[in-house]
Amino acid sequence: MKLPLCLLLVFAPAAAAEVLTVVDIAHADTAQVEQLKRIPGSDWWLEMGLQLAVIGPRDALREAAGTLGVLASFDDVDPAHLMLRARGCSEHAPEAGRLLAKGGRWELREVSAGEMQSLLLTDDHAWQPVKPNTSMARQYRLEPQRSTQAADPGVQQVVDRIDSARWFADVQTLAGWDRSSYGTTSLDAARDWIATQFSALGLSDGLQAFSMNGASGGTITRYNVSGAWIGSSLPDRWLIVGAHYDSRNATLSSTVNAPGAEDNASGCAGVIELARALLPSQPSRSILFVCYAGEEQGLKGSAAHVQSLIQASQRSSVDAVVIMDMIGYSADANLEALYESSASYNPYLLQFGAAAATYVPQLAVVTSTNPFGSDHVPYINAGVRTALAIENDWNDYPHYHRSTDTPANIGPNVQPMGAAILKTNAAVIAEIAGLDHAADPVFASGFEGR
Ligand SMILES: [Zn+2]
């Protein structure tokens, strides 16, 4: 068949197809990873946390990978047609092309030239171009800027107060309510129970009303629920510890069968547990503990909270934000957490890696500077230093966004996994907030029974 000239012009300049190899770097050391990135004849790599994708000579790469293991090898890859697609977005983002590698919250996919154009035009941030020779997600232990630190006794005291059995009991309580933001009665019951926990801790609890679109048109009012700790020595400086308390099942508009134990009773119960761990040490800065509604419908609650900060000229009073969304699932006994923010807050992400190395050495931390799709995004977009904490195996959780997302189904690793992320977060929050009664064991123990 004779092709028209215009088609020849479009397709002829394509570079020779190449081989893309995906190497398992979960157990690699820095020297091995650096060698893989510098294979002769290769000038394209992408570090994706536990996986490294490299385009280059297949045999040289297999040899360099050695005992690390090659996860996959793809022939005929055109580097110009590679894109990143946010994982877990099948409801929102079109699935296109072939999956090559995954890491952090993203998949590396090869798409056709036509698909590329239309995906970029959809402009919903779920598809992004690839920047080769970069680390979009990286294990902290491979981080060139990693640091070691001695444990601080005051911070250690906060870390040691995290009680995973108490936290899991709260996960079970919250999962007893269908918490779709399109529903009312059981969502409000969960909201009121959270407020009761905050008041029991001596926090001043508050409700923030916001509007969002209802499932069948019209506007509905939903609530963020918060508890405020006023710092004794730096009351005008704030930290925010947040998680969404709403949930969903496979059908977003359904208001029943949405127990959301992992997504996100785990994070919401984590907000309460962090308050319990921190308050006896009297944080110097103020801390707002907040649970949002409307996350599953598009980050409505957290976006409303950011708007209220801006309107009250309080945005610059916020020194740091920690968001938790799915913190209790691990596919195996290897505990891995993903901490995510924008590139400008990478030093903040590294602080979580350092805290885990010091206080929770059994936790492997992966950091990612491509934020997507949870309550950290509105804060980052407003220029507030914010990190998302999420288990690294979140995309392997079989009950994600299903009516079977129950406490029992989170699996046998739930308490070690939840405790590891909560202890890491407790350490970083304690470090940033400062502790007014860190070194006073009498004072601290006096609060233990609360
Ligand atoms: Zn979630």
Boltz pocket constraint, residues with backbone or C-beta under 6 A from the ligand:
constraints:
  - pocket:
      binder: B
      contacts: [[A, 244], [A, 263], [A, 264], [A, 295], [A, 325], [A, 326]]
      max_distance: 6.0
